[in-house]
Amino acid sequence: MSKNPACPFSSETPRVTIVTPSYNQGKFIERTILSVLKQDYTNIQYIVLDSLSTDETHSILDRYRSKISIVVEAKDKGQADAINKGFASGDGEILAYLNSDDCFASPHTVSNAVQFLVSNPDVDVVYGKRYYIDINGYFFASYPYRAFDEAQLNMACYLPQECTFWTKSIYEKAGSKVNEDYHFAMDYELWLRFLKHGARFRSVDSVYGYFRWYEGQKSTEEWVSTGLPEIAKLQREYFGINTPPDVMSDIFMEHYSTVSKLKNFDRFTFYDKLWIEEVKLKQMLCRFAPVDHWVFKRPK
């Protein structure tokens, strides 16, 4: 069957390069790896770069080494450096990275993203919804589906990184690298750089990934000390604005609730209560087993 002339890739099943940077995440990395290896999309190039972990990561990598496209065990200069090395050694036409404590939400995540990008040649970046999970993999939070809003992204980073896929062509236009000057907000810097180079973003109403939230992780421990200052720096560099942290947080929540807490507190509270009840229902439905344990199940 000939390729659809509108398809922006070399075929309708383009290679997808997925990079996992790793350091001392032995508690979680097996679930991360399996969430990639158990995808129903077959044309995946999976690259794992471990910065000489001192925990059980090495033995876990040994267990799956033959099924992972490339495994690199060498000291790196940090997360962004590892991601850059991974993408530089890959040749996929669609790119994504998955941190070693997160995982994809189902075996259909990659095929869903690929199908969307193949069918929508005008789109450069596609992302799905995120579920927050705890240290043991149990669901505890999520946000409603919302369409992409460029103006709000300029003010707050609401794109779920582990749920985001982009084309190699926009990555090359934007410089073919993740900015290593950023320790926390390298993903936000990449999204803003994509926009600067004309990227078209789209969201889909499907859960693509699980973001693990737990005490001691970088996302919780360094949000105030590193995350907020880096995001503020980006907004000054890209837009010449200084956004106070409370306003930044309000814009993040406004994207999902459609109501500004600072501008209309009563209406925001009303919608927030409705969503909290829906989240509680999801928590009850998911209480019997960790949602990330789908990776250990045999395919039907």
N, C-alpha and C positions, 0 to 999 in steps of 0.2 A: 504494500500500500504506500503510495507516494505521500510525502510530507505536505501538510497544509501550508500553502504559500504564505499565509499570515503568521505562521508560527515563528517566533523570534529566535529560536534555537536551531541547532544543526539537525535535530530530530524532535519528534513529539515525546520522546522519553530521554530528555537531556540528563547528563550526569550531574548529580548533586554532591558537592563537597561539604562535609560537615566536620568541623574542628572542635575538639574538646581539649581545653587547657586544664592541667591537673597539678595539684600539689596537696598531699596529705588529706585526700578525701576518700580514704579507703572505706569509710562507713557507707558511702553512697555511690561510688563510681561504678559498681557493678550494675546498679539499676540504670544509671546513665548509659552505659555501654549497651546493655540489653535493649533499651528503648530505641536505640539506633539499629542494632542488628536484627531486631524483630519487625522492622518496617516491611510492609508489603510491597514497597517500591524497590526494585532490584538494582537500579543503576545508581548506587550510592558509593561514594568514595569517603571512607571514614578515617580520619586522622586524629590520633590521640598523642598529645605531647605532655609528658610528665616531667616536672622539674626535680627529679631525684627525690621523690617522696620517701619519708622515713617510716611510714606506716605499712599497712598490708597492700598498698596499691600495686606494688611490683608483682606480687603473687597473683593478684586479680588480672593484671595485664597479661601475665603468662598464660592464664587460663583461656583468654580470648584472643591471644596474639595472632593466631592463624586466621581468624575471621575479620580482623581489623586491617584495613588497607595499609596503613602506615602507623607504626608505633615509634615514637622518639622518646628516649629517656636520657635527658641531658639538662643541665642547669640552664635556666632562662633568666631574663631580666624582669620577669613579671608576666602577668596575664596577657597584656596587649602584645608583648614580644612573642609569646607562645602562639597567640592567634595569628599574628602576621607570618610567622614561620610556617604555620600549618597551611594557610591559604596560598603562600608562595610555593609550597610543594605540591599543591593540588591542581587539578585541571578541570574542575566542574564548571558548568555554565550557570548553575544556581548555587548560592552559598548560604551557609548558616553556621553559627557556632552554639554549642551547648555546653554550659559549665558542668563541672564534674559532680555537682550536688543537685542538679536539676535533671529533668527527663521529659521526653515527649509523652503526650497524654494517651496515645493509642497507636496501633500499628498502621493507621491510615494518615497520620499527620503529614508525612513527606509527600505521599501521592496526592493528597488534597492540595497542598501548596503548589506542587508541580502542575497539576491539572489547571489550577487557577491561572498561573503565569503563562502556560502554553495557550490557554483559551483567551487570555487578555493581553495581547502583545503590547498594549499601551501602558501596562503596569510594570514598574521596576521593583517594587517592594510590596510584599503581601505579609500580613500577620493575622494570627488568630487570637483567641481568648486565652487567658491564663487562669489556672487554679492555683491558689496558695496551699501548700501542704506543710505539715509539721515535720519534725526531725524523724518521725517514724513513718511518714508517708500518708498520714490521715488528712483528708480535706478539712480546711477550716475557714477559707474565705475565697471570695471572687468578686468581680465587678460585672455590671451589666454590659451587654454588647453595645458598642457605639461605633458609628462610622468615623473614618479618619477625619481629623480637623487640623489643618495645617497651622492656623493661627494659634490654636491651643498648644500644639507641639512646640511652637516657637517659645512658649512661656513655661512649659512643664513637660518633663519626659514621662509620657504615659505608655509608650510602646513597650510591650513585654518582650524583652530581648530573646528569650528562649523559644518564642513563638514566631519569630520573624525570619523570613527568607527573602533574598534579593538576587538580582541578576548580576552575573559577572561583569556585564557591560557597564552598569551604573557604578559598580565598584571600581572599575578601571577609570572611568571618567572622573571619579572622586579621588584618585590617587593611589588606588590599590593597596591601601594599608589602614590599619586601625591606629589612631594617634596614641603613641606610647607616652606622651606627656601626661596622660590622664590615667589615674589609678582606679578611679571609681566610675566616672561618667564617660568612658570611652565609647559606649554604645550610643549615648545621646549625641556626642560629638559626631559620630558617624552618620546618624540620621540627619543632623543639621547640615552636614557636608553633602549628603545625598540631595537634600532639598536645594542647596546652593547650586548644584549641577543639574537641576531640572527634574529630579526624580518624581515619579508619580506613585503615591502610596495608596493601598487599599486594605481594608480590614474585612475579615470574614467571620460569620457568626458560628464558629466551631472552636472547641477547646483544642488548642495545639500543644500546650505544654503545662508542666507542673513546676512551679517555682518553690523551692524549699526554703522555709523561713524558720530560723532557729537561733538560739542564743549562741553568740560566738562567731557567727558568720560575718563576712565583710559588709554585706548589705545592711545589717543591723548595727554592728559595732562602729562602723565608720561613716554612717549616714550624715551625722551632724559635723564631725571633724573634717571629713574629706568630701563627701558627696555634695552637700549643699554649697560649699565654696567652689567646687569644680563646676557645678551647674551655673552658679552665678557668674563665674569667669567666662563660661561659654556664651551666656546671654549678653555680657558686655562686649565680647569679641565679635559676635555675629550681628547683634542688634543695637548695641550701644545703650542698653538699658540696665538698670539695677532693680531686680525684683526681690522684695523682701521675702524671707522664707514662708511667712504665713500666707502671703499672696500666691506664691508658687504652689503651696499645698492646696489652697483653695481652687486654683485653676485645675490642678490634677483631679480633685474631687468633682469639680463642675463638669469636666469632660464626661464623667460617668453618670452623674446624677442629673445633668443638664441644668442644674440650679446652683448659683453662687451662694455659698454659706455666708460670705461677708456682706453680700448685697441683699439677700433675702433669707434670713436665718430660719424663719418659721416654715417656709415652703421647703427649704433644704431638709430640715428636720423631718418633715412629713414624708418626703421621698426616701430619706435615709432609713427611717423606721420600716417602710415597706420592704426595702431591699434587705435589711437585716433579718426580717422574718423569712424571706426567701432563702437567705444563706443558712439560717437555722434549720430550715427544712432539708437543704442539701446535706448539712452536717449529720442530720438524723438518718438520712438515706444512705450515707457513706460511712456510718459508724462501725459497720461490721468488719471492714477490712481496709488496709492501706490502699489508696487508689493507685499508687505507683507499683503495686505488686502484680499488675497485669503483665509485666515483663517476664515474670516467672511461669506464666501459664503456657501450656502447649497450644499451638495453633489448632483451631478446629478443622 
